[in-house]
């Protein structure tokens, strides 16, 4: 299983290792010093990350002595998942997308409208003040998107089941000031490139993605896991994308009381997809 994630979420992979006894590899690079100059001279592009991902997959297949692997992408990483799966399908048995990003620009407008209505209904003046101050998306600064994202997460978590507290515990060897700063810098580096910021000349990578126009043809099975309470990547857009996908097999799984992140239901569903749906396909191909 391969996956690209935010560097601040390394501890969450305990859920896979402990619960399902699977080996997972997480790779990220944090700059020594995050600055506007570093961001401008070291752009994070989808094309380069896709190329790097394919290179890593080829290495893993050779190193582990496997014919192919199962590709899993969540949120930001689901963009790379679609890119990798459609570019080099011969490397993968199947693709599992969780909190699948389809059209981030349209998704952000939907999320803005949704939380604005929720804040009004809740008479949440503090959130309304922030929303009114930053206005409607798109935004010129990463800071404005960050402010909206905090409100989105607050509301989508209200009706969802959180992950077990143990998943959020840092490993002792990484629970120190230096590693904490590296995780923070790595996350900022990823987010600023995703969101864009005109003040420092960073074009948002998110604005270049719209899988409703491309990324529709798969030569491998596709399984999409969607949280019912997910406002960041809403069901209505993900389902529209799923309906347009052409694939040998495809399945859309909607999880109640689940938002954009991981909880036990997401992990159980992913494991069920791999064991009940994908594993039999692998055995058939091998035999």
C-alpha positions, 0 to 999 in steps of 0.5 A, a space after each residue: 500500500 502506498 500513500 502520500 500524507 501531511 507530515 504532521 499526521 505521522 502518528 495516525 498511521 498507528 491505526 494501520 500498523 496496530 489494527 491491521 498488522 500492515 506495513 506502511 511507509 510514509 515519506 516526507 521531506 521538511 526543509 531546514 528553514 521555511 522562508 518565502 525565498 525557500 518557497 519561491 525557489 523550491 516549488 511543490 508541483 503535482 507533476 514532480 510529486 507524481 513522477 517521484 511517486 512513480 519512482 518510489 513505487 518502482 523501487 518498492 515493487 523491486 525491493 519487496 519482490 512484488 508484481 504490483 501494489 495497491 495505491 491509497 490516497 487521502 485528501 491532498 494525496 488523492 490528487 497524486 493517487 489519481 495522477 499516478 493510477 492513470 499515468 502508470 496503471 500497470 504498477 497497481 492492482 487497484 486505487 482506493 481514494 479517501 476524501 477524494 479531491 476532485 475539483 478543489 476550487 468548486 469544493 472550496 466554494 461549496 464549503 464556504 457556503 455550507 459553513 456560512 449557513 451552519 454558522 448562521 443557524 448556530 448564531 456563531 458570531 465569532 465564525 461569521 465575523 471571520 467568514 465575512 472578513 475574508 470574503 468568498 473564495 478564491 483567496 490571494 493569501 494562504 492565511 485566509 484559506 487557513 482561517 476558513 479551513 479551521 471553521 470548516 473542520 470545526 463544523 464537520 467534526 460536530 457530527 462525526 466520530 473522532 479517531 481513538 486518542 491513541 492514534 494521535 499520540 506521538 512516538 517518543 523518538 519523534 516527540 521533541 522540539 526539533 521534529 515538531 518544528 520539522 513537521 510544522 514546517 513541512 505542513 506549512 510548505 505543503 499548505 502554502 503550495 496547495 493554497 497559493 499566496 500572491 504576496 510571495 508569488 506562489 501559484 496554488 496547485 489546487 487551482 490546476 486540478 479538476 478531475 471532472 474534465 480529466 482523470 476519468 479513465 482508469 484501467 484498474 479498479 477504483 474504490 472511493 471512501 466518502 465521509 457523510 460529514 465531510 465538508 472539505 471534499 463534499 459528497 455531491 462533488 465526489 459522487 458526480 466524479 464517481 459516476 463519470 469514472 470509467 473503470 473495470 470495477 468501481 465502488 462508492 462507499 459512504 460512511 455515516 458520522 465520518 468527516 474528512 479525516 480518519 476514524 475507525 470506520 475509515 480504517 475498517 472500510 479500507 481493510 475490507 476493500 483490500 481483503 474482500 474486493 481487491 485480494 480476490 482479484 489479485 489471486 485471480 490474476 496470479 492464477 
